[in-house]
Structures are given as structure tokens and as C-alpha cells.
Amino acid sequence: MKSASTAHQSIASGLVLATLGAVAFSGKAIIVKLAYRHGVDAVTLIMLRMLFALPFFLVMTWWSGRHTAMRKPAPLTSKDMLGVVWLGLTGYYLASFLDFAGLQYITASLERLILYLNPTLVLLLGLLFFRRHIGRRQAAGMAISYGGVLLVFGHEVTLQGTDAAWGAILVFLSAVSYALYLFYSGEMVQRLGSMRLVGLATSVACVLCIAQFVILRPLSAAWTVAPEVIWLSVLNATLCTVVPVMMVMMAIERIGSGLAAQVGMIGPMSTMLMGVVVLGEPFTGWLVLGTLLVILGVFVCSRARS
């Protein structure tokens, strides 16, 4: 009886953690849009986010790689280091920068819908590089998802013109970059562990974002931004980056990656609601319908895979 009660508590806490993690992740786009209202550019904004997040990721790397009586971490080989650099470059640096750049031109809701296509992009990469078969149900789910994105995108283009098209392209490239990370990280996750790999890869990305700023901008540009940008970047680095990473990891330990991913479907809905309430973005039937189609398509695709 006690074990059953403990199991139920573990599942309940896992569902709560997965939900809060998905909502916190979704808040990233809202904070970025708020920061842009203070005249900051993407290069400076992403540098500030990564600068404040770097200490947390270094601690995460140290904690997950420490030698304890229960486990001995796998040693990092030269191949591992090259893999970490590649994953940090594609999964966090490039994906984050393209995402931040795209948010200058499109709504937070459309950005979240495009990024939510990641599972379908991983399937397409498998077909492209390894000739992995895509089943009919998977193909149907992908068609539904992309139809939902095109629906919202078509409506946004009529309101904002070519800027929306450029922003959507940048965010879609961000999704492709992160899909490459997901596609190639499987073997390294099994060898190094998810927390250790995330800590290493994100630390690499932080260094790259800071180096990009040093090369492209004068150092004084970091301290001449509005105070609101600094505080928003701190919030972005902690509440919308480090905290949800930890929450989702703890949720996966309790309920598994499949159920955690399904709970994560709340992400696009929470972004849409926060975009309307916080940013004053338009709330239309096109947006609601497109969001539901994307969520339905990803759900169908995920169920077909499992």
C-alpha cells in the first residue's frame, strides 16, 4: 500500500514538473519580445542570456560528472569532446541565435508553433540520412502539423508582410538546427548521461554566444542597454532556461520521456495565452485552429512512433 501511494505521488509530481517546465520554456519567447521593446539587438540579447546562464550550466556539468561511491562517470574522449562541440554549436548556439533573430519579426505564438515541429523534423532527418521509413500515420500527423503552421503563418503574412516570412524562415532554421542536435545526441546521451551532456553542450554554446558578441559588438554595448533588458535576461537565463531544463529532467525520471513529451504539448497553448495577455498579440480563430492542428499532428505522429 505504501509503495503504491509512493508511486502515485511520484507520477503526480512528475506531471506537475513536466507542466511547469513546459510553461517556463514557453515564457522564453515572451521575455525576448519584451526585451526587444527596449531597443536591444539579437546578438547582445542572446549574449546576456548565456552569460547569466553559464554559471548554472557549469555547476550542472560538475555535479553530473562527479565521481561518487554509486557511479563512476565515463571518461571524456577526444571523440566525445568533438561531439559536445558539435551539439553545442547546432543544438544550443545556432538554434538559439536563429530563434532570437526570428522573434524580431514574428509573434511569439507562431514562433512556438514552428519550434514544436521538432519531432517531425527528426523523422525527416532519419528519412534523409538513413532512409528510415515514415509510416502513413506519421505522414498524416506531419501533414496536419505543417498545415496548422501554414494556417497561422498565412494569416500573419497578411498582417506583417515579408517581415513575417523572413522571421518564420529564421525560426524554422532554428528548429532544423535543434532537430540535428536531437538526431545525433542519442548515442552520447547513453554514454555520458542527459544532464552531463546538456551541461557540457550548453556551456559550449554560452562561450560561443559570448565570443560572437565580443567579435561583432563593442564591449560597452553590454552595459549601455536598458536596465529592463538586464533583468529580463536574468529571468530568461534562470526561469526560462535553467529551471525548466531541470524540471523536465526530473519529470522524465518520474514519468518517462513519452508522457513528459505529451504533457509538453501544453507549451504552444501557454505561449499563445501569454502572447495575448502579456504582449497584446492578436487572438484570432486562425491562431486557435492552427495551434490545435499542430498539437494534434505532433500527438498523432508521436503515437504512431511509439
Number of C-alpha atoms within 10 A of each C-alpha: 6 7 8 9 10 11 14 12 13 16 17 15 16 25 21 17 23 31 24 21 29 26 22 23 25 27 22 23 23 23 19 25 19 15 22 16 11 13 10 17 14 22 18 22 25 25 23 24 26 26 19 18 22 20 13 18 23 16 12 20 20 14 13 18 22 11 12 8 5 5 9 10 14 11 10 12 9 9 9 15 13 11 17 25 19 20 29 27 23 22 28 25 27 22 26 23 19 21 27 26 21 26 24 19 21 22 25 27 28 26 27 26 31 24 21 22 22 21 18 23 22 20 20 19 16 15 13 11 8 9 10 12 12 16 12 11 16 22 18 16 25 26 17 22 29 19 16 26 24 17 17 21 24 15 15 21 15 10 11 12 13 13 16 24 17 16 23 24 16 22 28 24 19 28 28 23 24 25 25 20 21 17 18 15 19 12 10 16 14 10 15 19 16 16 19 23 25 24 26 25 26 26 27 22 27 27 17 20 26 18 13 15 21 16 9 10 13 9 12 8 12 18 10 9 17 13 11 13 24 18 14 19 26 19 19 27 22 18 17 24 22 21 17 22 21 16 19 25 19 18 27 19 13 21 18 14 15 13 15 25 18 16 19 23 19 17 23 26 20 19 27 25 15 20 22 18 12 11 15 10 15 14 14 12 10 16 22 15 14 24 24 17 22 27 25 18 26 26 20 19 26 19 14 16 12 6
